[in-house]
Amino acid sequence: MFQAYIFIMTLSDIQNMTVSEKISVMDALWEDFRMKADQSDISETHQALLDKRRESVQQGHAKLLDWESVKSVIGRT
């Protein structure tokens, strides 16, 4: 019989992770969020902010970066 295990990560667990482990977890979380974003309820305030940011990108005032690009500059000054 299959038995499922649930692992609950504590703040201490997260603090003890290496940067590489944290990035791997963030990758997984963002991918899951991306796949389910249309299933979530977004407040009017958050939707307005997203709309404003999307418009800024469309008008050329802001630039979207892919996750690989963002990871390459994290921690650089």
N, C-alpha and C positions, 0 to 999 in steps of 0.2 A: 504494500500500500504506500502511495506517495504521501509524504508529509511535508507541508510547507513551513518554512521558517521565516520569521520576520525579524529583521535586524533594525533596531532603532539606533541611529547615530546620535551621540550626545555632543555637546559643544566641546567637551574635552577630547572626544575622538577626533573631531575636526581639527582642533588645535594641534594634535599630535601627528597629523598627516603631513607628508612632504608636499611641496608645491606641485610636483608632478601628479601626485594622487588627488590633490584638490582640483586641479585642472581636469583630470579625467572624470571626476564626479560632476563638475560643472558642465562638461561636455554632455554627459548623460542626462543631466537635469534639463539643460536647454533643448536637447533633441526631443526629449519627452514632452516638454512644454510646447515646442514648435508643432509637434504632431497633434497635440490636443488643444491648441490655442483657440480654435473655433468652437470648442465645446464649453469654454468657460464664460462666465458672466463678467463683463468688464464694466466698472462703474463709469458713469458719464464723465467724470473728471479725468479718469485714465484714458478713456476713448478720445476725449478732446485733446489731450496731450499727444497721443499717438497720431491723431489726424494732423495736428500742428507740425509734428516732426516729419511726417510723410510729405506734407506740403513743402516744407523747407528743403527736403531732398529733391523733390520734383522741380522746384524752382532753382536748384543749383546752389542754394545757400548752405547746404550741409552735404556730407558724403557718407554713404553707408560703407562699412568695412566688413569683410567676411571674417569669420571667427579665427581663421588661420592668421590673418593679418593682425588682428587684435592681440592674439597670443604672442606674436613676435615682438610686440612693443610693450607688453606688460612688464612693469618694473623698470623700464628705461626712463631716464629723465631727459 
